[in-house]
Protein backbone atom coordinates (compact mmCIF):
# COMPACT_ATOMS: atom_id res chain seq x y z
CA UNK A 1 0.00 0.00 0.00
CA UNK A 2 1.42 3.44 -0.86
CA UNK A 3 2.27 5.84 1.93
CA UNK A 4 -0.31 8.19 3.34
CA UNK A 5 0.40 11.93 3.26
CA UNK A 6 -1.49 13.79 6.00
CA UNK A 7 -2.23 16.82 3.80
CA UNK A 8 -3.71 15.00 0.76
CA UNK A 9 -7.36 15.81 1.45
CA UNK A 10 -6.70 19.44 2.35
CA UNK A 11 -4.55 20.03 -0.72
CA UNK A 12 -7.11 18.39 -3.03
CA UNK A 13 -9.80 20.65 -1.64
CA UNK A 14 -7.62 23.75 -2.09
CA UNK A 15 -6.94 22.83 -5.74
CA UNK A 16 -10.65 22.19 -6.36
CA UNK A 17 -11.68 25.65 -5.13
CA UNK A 18 -8.78 27.42 -6.83
CA UNK A 19 -6.71 28.48 -3.81
CA UNK A 20 -3.61 26.73 -5.18
CA UNK A 21 -2.51 25.11 -8.45
CA UNK A 22 -1.98 21.40 -9.03
CA UNK A 23 1.74 22.11 -9.32
CA UNK A 24 1.78 23.76 -5.88
CA UNK A 25 -0.10 20.81 -4.39
CA UNK A 26 2.29 18.29 -5.96
CA UNK A 27 5.27 20.22 -4.60
CA UNK A 28 3.71 20.21 -1.12
CA UNK A 29 3.14 16.45 -1.35
CA UNK A 30 6.85 15.89 -2.03
CA UNK A 31 7.72 17.06 1.50
CA UNK A 32 8.51 14.25 3.91
CA UNK A 33 6.43 13.80 7.07
CA UNK A 34 7.07 11.54 10.02
CA UNK A 35 3.76 9.71 9.85
CA UNK A 36 3.13 5.96 9.74
CA UNK A 37 3.38 4.55 6.23
CA UNK A 38 -0.30 3.68 5.89
CA UNK A 39 -3.81 4.93 6.51
CA UNK A 40 -4.27 2.04 8.93
CA UNK A 41 -1.27 3.25 10.95
CA UNK A 42 -2.70 6.76 11.16
CA UNK A 43 -6.10 5.44 12.29
CA UNK A 44 -4.49 3.22 14.91
CA UNK A 45 -2.45 6.13 16.24
CA UNK A 46 -5.67 8.16 16.49
CA UNK A 47 -7.23 5.20 18.35
CA UNK A 48 -9.97 4.89 15.75
CA UNK A 49 -9.09 1.26 15.06
Backbone bond lengths (Angstrom), bond angles and torsions (degrees), N, CA, C in turn:
res aa  C-N    CA-C-N  psi(-1)  N-CA   C-N-CA  omega(-1)  CA-C   N-CA-C  phi
1 X - - - 1.448 - - 1.528 108.74 -
2 X 1.330 118.78 134.07 1.456 120.42 179.40 1.523 110.92 -64.56
3 X 1.312 115.70 160.35 1.456 120.46 178.46 1.517 112.29 -65.72
4 X 1.292 115.47 159.47 1.459 122.14 -179.06 1.516 108.83 -108.67
5 X 1.323 117.62 123.00 1.458 121.63 177.62 1.526 107.39 -97.01
6 X 1.324 118.39 127.68 1.464 121.18 -174.34 1.521 114.71 -64.98
7 X 1.319 118.90 -17.98 1.466 121.23 -176.82 1.526 113.97 -100.71
8 X 1.319 119.01 4.88 1.463 122.13 -174.53 1.526 112.89 -55.68
9 X 1.305 117.72 -50.68 1.462 121.32 -177.19 1.517 111.41 -64.30
10 X 1.318 116.89 -44.98 1.464 120.84 -179.82 1.519 110.85 -61.79
11 X 1.323 117.07 -46.09 1.457 120.40 -178.98 1.523 111.73 -64.55
12 X 1.330 117.43 -39.87 1.467 120.67 178.20 1.526 110.51 -61.60
13 X 1.306 116.11 -40.63 1.465 120.41 179.22 1.530 110.55 -66.05
14 X 1.326 117.19 -40.81 1.462 120.93 -179.79 1.530 111.74 -66.61
15 X 1.334 117.52 -35.14 1.467 120.62 175.59 1.528 109.26 -67.79
16 X 1.326 116.76 -43.82 1.470 121.37 -176.82 1.529 112.65 -60.42
17 X 1.328 117.24 -36.16 1.469 119.87 -178.57 1.523 112.76 -93.74
18 X 1.328 117.00 -2.70 1.454 120.54 174.34 1.515 116.24 90.22
19 X 1.332 118.19 12.56 1.466 120.39 178.13 1.521 112.04 -70.39
20 X 1.345 115.99 -35.86 1.463 121.37 179.86 1.527 108.68 -137.27
21 X 1.336 115.93 165.13 1.466 120.79 178.10 1.534 109.71 -90.25
22 X 1.322 115.22 166.01 1.465 119.84 175.85 1.523 110.43 -60.98
23 X 1.322 116.07 -37.73 1.469 120.34 179.85 1.524 110.79 -62.88
24 X 1.339 116.89 -41.62 1.469 120.13 178.17 1.535 110.79 -64.70
25 X 1.319 116.56 -39.90 1.462 120.32 178.95 1.527 110.74 -65.24
26 X 1.328 117.03 -44.29 1.463 120.07 179.06 1.520 111.34 -61.66
27 X 1.325 116.76 -39.53 1.467 120.19 178.29 1.533 110.22 -63.80
28 X 1.319 116.54 -41.43 1.469 120.58 178.57 1.525 111.18 -64.22
29 X 1.327 117.11 -35.55 1.465 120.60 -179.28 1.525 112.88 -72.37
30 X 1.331 117.40 -16.16 1.461 120.94 178.04 1.530 112.20 -75.32
31 X 1.325 117.25 -18.96 1.470 120.93 -179.10 1.526 109.75 -68.19
32 X 1.311 115.65 138.94 1.460 121.49 -179.48 1.520 110.33 -82.70
33 X 1.335 116.34 140.34 1.449 123.25 176.54 1.515 108.32 -127.42
34 X 1.293 116.52 149.17 1.465 121.42 179.59 1.520 110.60 -91.09
35 X 1.321 116.67 63.97 1.446 122.64 178.33 1.522 108.45 -115.39
36 X 1.327 116.93 156.45 1.464 119.35 177.36 1.532 109.96 -54.76
37 X 1.303 117.60 154.81 1.459 121.21 -174.19 1.527 115.74 -75.84
38 X 1.314 118.42 3.84 1.464 118.10 -177.48 1.522 111.21 -145.97
39 X 1.309 115.24 162.02 1.461 120.86 175.79 1.524 109.24 -62.03
40 X 1.316 116.37 -40.20 1.471 120.89 178.99 1.528 111.12 -58.13
41 X 1.339 116.51 -41.63 1.457 120.58 178.59 1.517 111.99 -63.82
42 X 1.308 117.08 -39.38 1.467 121.19 178.45 1.524 109.85 -65.54
43 X 1.337 117.20 -44.47 1.463 120.90 179.95 1.520 112.04 -65.67
44 X 1.327 116.92 -36.29 1.465 119.43 176.83 1.528 110.88 -66.75
45 X 1.331 116.72 -41.30 1.455 120.42 179.33 1.532 110.75 -63.26
46 X 1.323 116.62 -34.40 1.463 121.68 178.29 1.524 112.01 -81.55
47 X 1.343 116.64 0.73 1.459 124.09 -179.73 1.521 112.55 60.29
48 X 1.351 115.39 33.29 1.452 120.59 174.76 1.519 109.91 -87.60
49 X 1.325 116.50 -31.03 1.472 120.97 176.53 1.508 109.78 -107.36
